[in-house]
């Protein structure tokens, strides 16, 4: 069994490196040993895992599927060993995290040097897209998600909220005028956001005191990536409704103008989620604690004093991320 695990680890390293030579250097093994171990896997599985040429090594279709399984198995083995050792004081290993694009680029990544200084033996793989992922199917340790949670197979910890602002470029406002009321937006051009999962275009919501308005905006373009969405607003394609942490820099620089400041959009809760049937390893545990502390201290991850969240209110998911399925 130990030889099989070693062969799996070598195979994963060859795929990651794209080369037997680089894999051998990383693992500090003779190249012949690396080649022999991969060949033994192919023999035992009766299938070809890699295409080999003099210039490169590429993975076959069966090899790609086997690679994903190997990554999960090796991760589970490391987690099991870690849970029975003192390494939980210094967690290590590969940590696979998934989160929305804007939240990753503007909030998490700038703070990651502090995380790696504290936990130097963790190697993070950060999936950064606005599409929902299946944590179990894709081998993700934990994810950061916004909106209502419907997937009861996941354990969730609320770590903050996200606020939205409505804005447009100065060039757009000069051409089309400045709306004074949410209903004015029905006569404006806007940039919509649609679900990567369902294709549904999200409505816009506004609240001022006890007054609430939901609008299905007439859009000239719809996008499903938060960074591209902001770029569309900067290009003057229309009015946008986006997270304040993505727009703050542009508003401060005068590239965007905040609209309807007396009206707010319902804040969206943010959770860290992970599968309940997966052992919560030390590396996941310390990451969850670190993210919770990061968001607790972040100025844009709290409900605004102007807009307390209503208990039991249905949370819309404007241009940000998919809610769980």
JOVENQUI-V47474 format. One line per field, one symbol per residue. burial: 1 if it has 9 or more other ideal C-beta (glycine too) atoms within 8 Angstrom, else 0. Layout:
# JOVENQUI-V47474
burial = ???
This chain:
# JOVENQUI-V47474
burial = 0001111111111110111101110010001011101101110010001100000010110111011101111111111111100011001011111111111111111011001100100101011111011010001111111111100001001011111111111101100000100101100111111110000011111110000011101010111111101101110111111111111101100001111100111111111111100000111111110111011101011010001010000011111111110
